[in-house]
Structure formats: C-alpha cells, structure tokens
Amino acid sequence: MKRKIVIAAVTAAVLAGGTAATAVAFADDNDSEVRSSVASGHAAKVDVKEAVAAALKAVPGTATEAELDDEDGGLVWEVDVYGSDKARHDVTVDAGNGKVLGKHTDEDKADDDRDHGPKASGPARVSLDAAVDTALKARPGTVTSVDLDHDRDGRAQHWEVEVTAEDGKEHELKVDAADGRVTADRVDDDHQDRKHDDHDDPNGDHHDDRDED
C-alpha cells in the first residue's frame, strides 16, 4: 500500500493531570499526515453508509466494498471505490468523525480490471446502501463489512454483508445484487469461536445458529 501508517505518541496536559496519549497517524499519496480520532476497542461513531458517502465525496464513483478495520490501534473504515476515472481507489475514513484520512490507487485491483474487462467494476442493480438497508431489515444490528462479490466473468452476483446483530452474534448475509433478495443468513462460526475462546469457557459449548434459504 502506498499509504503510510505512522504511530505517533502525543503528550497532552489534561484537567485530570498530564497523560500520554497514542494516536494513529496516516499519510496519503501526498504524504499529508492525519490522525484517527477513535482508538480501537471503542464503538464507531460513523456507520458504513456515512463512511461510504465521505469516501465517494473524496473519490467520485461506485463503492464496491467497505470494512470497519483496526489500523494499528485506530478504528477506521476502509472503502473500495471504482472511480469515475475507471481506476480502483482505497479510501480510509475516520470511524469517529467521518473525515477522509487517506486515499490511493489500488494497482492490484486495476490489474484485475484489465484481466476481466469493464464488467469487473461490478455494476450492480442493487447499490451498497440498498444492500445494507436490506440486510439490516432482515437482521437488525450494526454493519461491520460489505463486499460486492462477482462470478468468474466479472458480473456482480451478490453483496456479502456482515452484521453484529442485536442477539450479539456475527451474521453473514448475502443480498442478491440484481433483485435485492436476502439469499443467505448464517452465523459467523469463526467469530463465535474466537469470542468463545476469549471468554475461556471451560465447557467448550458452541451453538451454531444457521438459517439459509
């Protein structure tokens, strides 16, 4: 990646006494350094649709992927945009205030576009925002990842939407990119296993709750 990630120690005097705070700093293609406003472990204040809107304002085009990510201690949204310039762009958005922290052209995905032609840009009848709305209607909660999947000839097949549901479980939903139907809804077993291990459950019990069409 062309974007540089820098860990900066920032010492600030606060009313409660002087404390040292660590912030995550990013630099985009122009090496302009900015900082993430929210540390990992805290809740994102900016949801996926707000992050995508910010990314598209910085890089006009079509959003094909968005993921809430931990970048060396800072919480950010990583948004993939197929730009109006016919290039692929990665845009990093602050999960705390919605500011664009950095953007760069993704050469690997540009190569993929050349291999598969213009259809690889993933034109879908159902937009990312619409897929998010559909997934949340089916499984209320918080979206942490959205990704447009394609078949081998580059045609859009479905949106994969990951939701932390109100039941506390991580669900993976598939939303048809042509008609907007939810075609699958299952629990993310890997996530549940990690959560289970974190709690050191001595019984090792795990309930797999699947519900697919």
C-alpha positions as CSV (number, residue, x, y, z in Angstrom):
1,M,0.0,0.0,0.0
2,K,1.2,3.5,-0.8
3,R,-0.5,5.0,2.3
4,K,2.0,5.1,5.1
5,I,0.9,4.3,8.7
6,V,2.7,6.1,11.5
7,I,2.3,5.6,15.2
8,A,2.7,9.0,16.9
9,A,3.0,9.5,20.7
10,V,1.2,12.7,21.6
11,T,1.6,14.1,25.1
12,A,-1.1,16.4,26.3
13,A,-1.9,18.2,29.5
14,V,-5.5,17.4,30.6
15,L,-7.5,18.7,33.5
16,A,-7.2,15.4,35.3
17,G,-3.4,15.6,35.0
18,G,-0.8,15.1,32.3
19,T,-1.2,11.8,30.4
20,A,0.4,10.4,27.3
21,A,-2.0,9.6,24.5
22,T,-1.1,7.5,21.5
23,A,-2.7,8.3,18.2
24,V,-2.6,6.5,14.8
25,A,-1.4,8.7,12.0
26,F,-1.9,8.1,8.3
27,A,-0.3,9.7,5.3
28,D,-1.9,9.5,1.8
29,D,-0.2,9.6,-1.6
30,N,0.8,13.2,-1.0
31,D,2.4,12.3,2.4
32,S,0.0,14.6,4.3
33,E,-0.3,13.2,7.8
34,V,-3.6,12.9,9.6
35,R,-4.8,11.1,12.6
36,S,-7.5,8.6,13.5
37,S,-9.8,10.2,16.2
38,V,-11.1,7.0,17.8
39,A,-9.0,4.2,19.3
40,S,-9.6,0.5,18.8
41,G,-11.9,-1.0,21.3
42,H,-14.3,1.9,21.1
43,A,-17.5,2.0,19.2
44,A,-17.5,3.6,15.7
45,K,-19.5,6.9,15.6
46,V,-19.7,6.8,11.9
47,D,-21.8,4.0,10.3
48,V,-21.0,2.3,7.0
49,K,-23.3,4.5,4.9
50,E,-21.8,7.7,6.3
51,A,-18.3,6.3,5.6
52,V,-19.2,5.4,2.1
53,A,-20.7,8.9,1.5
54,A,-17.5,10.5,2.7
55,A,-15.4,8.3,0.5
56,L,-17.4,9.0,-2.6
57,K,-17.2,12.7,-1.9
58,A,-13.4,12.4,-2.0
59,V,-13.3,9.9,-4.9
60,P,-16.5,10.1,-7.1
61,G,-17.5,6.7,-8.4
62,T,-19.2,3.5,-7.1
63,A,-18.4,1.9,-3.8
64,T,-17.8,-1.8,-4.0
65,E,-16.6,-2.7,-0.5
66,A,-16.5,-1.2,3.0
67,E,-15.0,-2.7,6.1
68,L,-14.5,-1.5,9.7
69,D,-10.9,-2.1,10.5
70,D,-8.3,-1.8,13.2
71,E,-5.3,0.1,11.8
72,D,-2.6,-0.2,14.4
73,G,-4.7,0.9,17.3
74,G,-7.1,3.2,15.4
75,L,-10.6,2.5,14.2
76,V,-11.2,3.3,10.5
77,W,-13.5,2.4,7.6
78,E,-11.6,1.1,4.5
79,V,-13.7,1.8,1.4
80,D,-13.0,0.5,-2.1
81,V,-14.2,2.8,-4.9
82,Y,-14.3,2.1,-8.6
83,G,-13.8,5.7,-9.6
84,S,-15.3,7.7,-12.5
85,D,-11.7,7.8,-13.8
86,K,-12.0,4.0,-14.3
87,A,-9.4,3.3,-11.6
88,R,-9.7,1.5,-8.3
89,H,-9.2,3.5,-5.2
90,D,-8.8,2.6,-1.5
91,V,-10.2,5.3,0.8
92,T,-9.6,5.4,4.6
93,V,-12.3,7.1,6.6
94,D,-12.1,8.0,10.3
95,A,-14.7,5.9,12.1
96,G,-15.0,8.7,14.7
97,N,-15.7,11.8,12.7
98,G,-16.1,10.7,9.1
99,K,-13.0,12.5,7.8
100,V,-11.0,11.0,4.9
101,L,-7.6,10.1,6.3
102,G,-6.0,8.9,3.1
103,K,-6.7,7.6,-0.4
104,H,-4.6,5.9,-3.0
105,T,-5.0,4.0,-6.3
106,D,-5.1,0.2,-5.9
107,E,-2.8,-1.2,-8.7
108,D,-3.6,-4.8,-7.9
109,K,-7.3,-4.3,-8.5
110,A,-6.6,-2.2,-11.6
111,D,-4.8,-5.2,-13.0
112,D,-7.8,-7.3,-12.2
113,D,-10.0,-4.9,-14.1
114,R,-7.7,-5.2,-17.1
115,D,-8.0,-9.0,-16.9
116,H,-11.7,-9.1,-16.8
117,G,-12.8,-6.0,-18.7
118,P,-15.2,-3.2,-17.6
119,K,-17.7,-5.6,-16.2
120,A,-15.3,-6.2,-13.4
121,S,-16.1,-2.8,-12.0
122,G,-19.2,-4.6,-10.6
123,P,-22.2,-2.7,-11.9
124,A,-25.0,-3.9,-9.7
125,R,-28.7,-3.0,-9.9
126,V,-28.7,-3.0,-6.1
127,S,-26.4,-0.4,-4.6
128,L,-24.2,-0.8,-1.5
129,D,-26.6,1.4,0.5
130,A,-29.6,-0.6,-0.6
131,A,-27.9,-3.9,0.3
132,V,-27.1,-2.5,3.8
133,D,-30.7,-1.4,4.3
134,T,-32.0,-4.8,3.2
135,A,-29.6,-6.7,5.4
136,L,-30.4,-4.6,8.5
137,K,-34.1,-5.1,7.8
138,A,-33.6,-8.9,7.8
139,R,-31.1,-8.8,10.7
140,P,-31.2,-5.6,12.8
141,G,-27.8,-4.6,14.3
142,T,-24.6,-2.9,13.1
143,V,-22.9,-3.5,9.8
144,T,-19.2,-4.0,10.0
145,S,-18.4,-5.1,6.4
146,V,-20.0,-5.0,2.9
147,D,-18.4,-6.6,-0.1
148,L,-19.6,-7.0,-3.7
149,D,-18.9,-10.5,-5.0
150,H,-18.5,-11.4,-8.7
151,D,-18.6,-14.6,-10.7
152,R,-15.7,-15.5,-13.0
153,D,-16.7,-13.3,-15.9
154,G,-16.9,-10.3,-13.7
155,R,-20.6,-10.0,-13.3
156,A,-21.9,-8.9,-9.9
157,Q,-23.6,-11.8,-8.1
158,H,-24.3,-10.7,-4.5
159,W,-23.4,-8.4,-1.7
160,E,-21.9,-10.0,1.4
161,V,-22.9,-8.1,4.4
162,E,-21.6,-8.8,7.9
163,V,-23.8,-7.7,10.8
164,T,-23.3,-7.7,14.5
165,A,-26.9,-8.4,15.4
166,E,-28.9,-7.5,18.4
167,D,-28.5,-11.0,19.6
168,G,-24.8,-10.3,19.9
169,K,-23.8,-12.8,17.2
170,E,-21.9,-12.0,14.0
171,H,-24.1,-12.8,11.0
172,E,-23.1,-13.1,7.3
173,L,-25.9,-12.2,4.9
174,K,-26.0,-12.5,1.1
175,V,-28.0,-9.9,-0.8
176,D,-28.7,-10.6,-4.5
177,A,-27.0,-7.8,-6.5
178,A,-29.8,-8.0,-9.1
179,D,-33.0,-8.1,-7.2
180,G,-32.1,-7.3,-3.6
181,R,-33.3,-10.6,-2.1
182,V,-31.6,-12.0,1.0
183,T,-30.4,-15.4,-0.2
184,A,-28.5,-16.5,2.9
185,D,-28.1,-15.6,6.6
186,R,-25.7,-17.5,8.8
187,V,-23.7,-17.1,11.9
188,D,-20.0,-16.5,11.5
189,D,-18.7,-19.6,13.3
190,D,-15.0,-18.3,13.3
191,H,-16.0,-15.1,15.0
192,Q,-18.1,-17.0,17.6
193,D,-15.3,-19.4,18.2
194,R,-12.9,-16.6,18.8
195,K,-15.3,-14.9,21.1
196,H,-15.9,-18.2,22.9
197,D,-12.1,-18.6,23.4
198,D,-11.7,-15.1,24.7
199,H,-14.1,-15.9,27.5
200,D,-12.3,-19.1,28.4
201,D,-15.5,-21.1,28.6
202,P,-14.5,-24.4,30.3
203,N,-17.4,-26.3,28.9
204,G,-16.5,-25.6,25.3
205,D,-20.1,-25.5,24.3
206,H,-20.9,-23.7,21.0
207,H,-24.3,-23.2,19.5
208,D,-24.4,-22.9,15.7
209,D,-27.5,-20.9,14.6
210,R,-27.9,-21.2,10.8
211,D,-30.8,-20.0,8.7
212,E,-30.3,-20.2,5.0
213,D,-32.7,-20.3,2.1
